Amino acid sequence: MTSPPGGSDQDGSTREPQPFVCARCGIPAGDSQPATWTCSVENGTRQYFCDVCSRQNLRAIEGRLDSAWW
């Protein structure tokens, strides 16, 4: 299980906040996840997709296909 950026791990240690980056196109989001971005958990890893990539692949996302398929 992964914790949110800037959160603490199960052992109580804290990590540096990681910037949000679109897993498809690589565009950075800044310090916090924008409300228009999509979060997907694939193989136990959280991946974030920008609003443009999310819109372009909406049918595949709704069909619960892994991002490798789209």
Long-range contacts (C-beta under 8 A, 24 or more apart in sequence): 1-44, 2-44, 2-45, 2-46, 4-46, 20-48, 21-48, 22-48, 22-49, 22-50, 22-53, 23-47, 23-48, 23-49, 23-67, 24-49, 24-50, 24-53, 24-57, 24-67, 25-50, 25-52, 25-53, 40-67, 42-66, 42-67
